[in-house]
Amino acid sequence: MKITAIRAHVLEAPIDQPFAFSQAWVDKRVGLVVEVETDAGVTGWGDGYGPPWALAAVIERSYAPRLIGRSPLAGDALWEELYNALRDHGQRGIAIQALSALDIALWDLRGKHFGAPVHALMGGPIRSEVRAYATGLYRRSDDRTKNHKLLTAEAEGYLAAGFTAMKTKVGFGYDDDIALVTMLRETIGPDVALFVDANHGCDRVQAHRLARAMEPLDIGWFEEPVAPEDIVGYAELRAATTIPIAGGECSFTRHDFHRILEAGAMDILQPDTASCGGLTEAKRIADLAWTHGVRYQPHVWGTGIGLAAAMQLLAVLPTTTPAFGAHQPLLEYDSTPHPFRQDLLVEPIVVADGVATVPQGPGLGIEVRRDVLERWRVN
Ligand SMILES: [Mg+2]
């Protein structure tokens, strides 16, 4: 089997209800889907988390010429070759995000070639069902009363759908943040897990003040409190609060996560499979986290293809410490508006009663709807 063609599809779709996190308002959804064709009539699909036009350029101009004519089965060898091709210029960021998309597509191809799901080729499954948490509860209005009304209804919707955990956004200023998190804890009651995510919207002083004030609200984790470069800031906050500190969606490869772990900076690592270096690198980071006794909780924010890749990884993430009461990783289930996230899949990955099932078909275990791909493709 040889690779014959590689296409990077840039997708864009407007949304009716804009929403905000600490950095920006979101009024359209974008995606980067990579398609790897072979002479065996088998196609592999991948998802890249990052600026799609930039990822497409790196994939088509820098990586694709190195892959055409090669066997997709030599996983680690191809990963090292692509990483080394841009090592002098791209040890993190866009070069690694583009590599991630290709790596996921190559795993999909390998699974289809051997007739096995990716998780089986990676040594699993350790689990075939994963409890999901709803990612949502973004700011929807700058008017606090209106925003709280909208988010109360949204949180109640997640409860009604069977979710037992959910995540909201902070980083809008101390008063807004505390008012929101207090309101949400009252809405969902004491038995549902609540996580908060600042998207690195606080400096150290703000993060410490916010963490101290949130401690009585039983917060499951405080995600990206400070800038991703500020590893010392992470470690200091972790030492100062009882709330577990999480981060990693803006970090790349085992090299970044090695530094984070050596510094004792996080309780929970959150690499994005479609950004940190693909499934190959995610598994390496997971093993590194395990050796440090640190939890791994994948970040998921992309198309259904990225969601499927996350499910394959979740099936093989090592249990931090096996026991009757062992902690199990959760699926981050993006519940914000997205016109093509699940429409891209012939069979969407659904959460029923708060639980998602790992796809069992060959490769990523999904089929892509080309009509939906064409509808939203802009390149
Ligand atoms: Mg986040």
Residues whose N, C-alpha, C, O or C-beta is under 5 A from the ligand:
A	BS01	MG	D197 E223
